[in-house]
Amino acid sequence: MESIILFEKIKNWIRKEKELGSQEAGSIVLATASSNGQVHSRVVALREITESGLLFFTQKGSRKVKDLSENPSASMTLWLALQRREVVLDGVVELLSHDENRLYWESLSRERQLRFCVYKSGERIETFNHLQLDYETLEKKYQDQNIPVSESYCGYRFIPSRIYFYCLGQDSFSQVTQYILNDGVWEEAIISP
Ligand SMILES: Cc1cc2nc3c(=O)[nH]c(=O)nc-3n(C[C@H](O)[C@H](O)[C@H](O)COP(=O)(O)O)c2cc1C
């Protein structure tokens, strides 16, 4: 089985969740670990699923970037509540190229680009109002100009080597299918929940 088939299955599950009315079906929990084994997780937006992996974007100052620079292993969990389905993926990340970052940056609205430029992930700020003031300053600075790619804009490709598809039973057994990548081949196994 090829990765693309498994990725298509994830895309279909997300599509179905959106059709059922979910607003946040593209959000996924990303767990990372530092080099000394300190684990941390948070939600990120799944920007795209391509043939080569799952793409997400973040800030260079964030804890995930620090963790992933020390240890590229990561785990993702997608919970699709309306279908009672879960996808869990274990794998590694690689950084997107400058050109890839630029391409995704240019697809963001101007407002989102400006908001991104204002964020300094994890840094202390005095009040929430400071974000708005910084936003307005940048808005004036880049009036009638394209906003250059923020230096802290940073995309990753997550490449799974293990995927679990979990269908939570209601009045029936839950069903779990596991896929492990072995020498370029995805091996399928039905797993007891
Ligand atoms: C629905 C949702 C979507 C989010 N999407 C992103 C995202 O795409 N990228 C990102 O860096 N943070 C995103 N965040 C914020 C992160 O969850 C997190 O708080 C922030 O990135 C700091 O991460 P850190 O713990 O790695 O420092 C999102 C939060 C929520 C609730």
The ligand as an ORCA input file, in Angstrom:
! r2SCAN-3c Opt
* xyz 0 1
  C      -7.555     25.520     16.803
  C      -6.120     25.964     17.004
  C      -5.269     26.018     15.913
  C      -3.940     26.402     16.076
  N      -3.119     26.394     15.002
  C      -1.815     26.698     15.160
  C      -0.914     26.584     14.063
  O      -1.277     26.222     12.934
  N       0.389     26.874     14.285
  C       0.844     27.250     15.515
  O       2.037     27.487     15.645
  N       0.018     27.370     16.565
  C      -1.286     27.087     16.429
  N      -2.138     27.164     17.505
  C      -1.576     27.579     18.813
  C      -0.830     26.375     19.430
  O      -1.776     25.433     19.920
  C       0.139     26.748     20.538
  O      -0.545     27.300     21.625
  C       1.216     27.713     20.088
  O       1.667     27.427     18.781
  C       2.424     27.637     21.037
  O       3.017     26.397     20.822
  P       4.268     25.822     21.635
  O       3.679     25.102     22.801
  O       4.965     24.927     20.686
  O       5.138     26.997     22.028
  C      -3.454     26.781     17.372
  C      -4.327     26.723     18.459
  C      -5.631     26.327     18.274
  C      -6.534     26.271     19.487
*
